[in-house]
Amino acid sequence: MTITRENTEANQAHWRRVLGKDRAPGAAERTPTQAERFAAWSASVQAAERKAPASDARTVVAAARASAFTAYQVGDQRHAADGMLWRRVA
């Protein structure tokens, strides 16, 4: 079989039958980019967080974050990460 412009479709159909390909290859399905995957994941996490009830642990953490950068007055006591108690003296 020679390939000419007139019999291109016939050649393609012939070789599809010979090679066992039922149909022409379709356009490759586009995979989402990293930014699109991250946006979808972020949206699902935010939706789950909106549905979840506020727990005691969340409120404790939120209160600690809110008070972490408040004024530290003379005489106040704070606990360090290692558990030591620090008192402001000056």
PyMOL commands that set and color helices and strands:
alter all, ss='L'
color gray80, all
select helices_A, chain A and resi 8-19+34-51+56-68
alter helices_A, ss='H'
color red, helices_A
select strands_A, chain A and resi 77-79+85-87
alter strands_A, ss='S'
color yellow, strands_A
deselect
rebuild
show_as cartoon
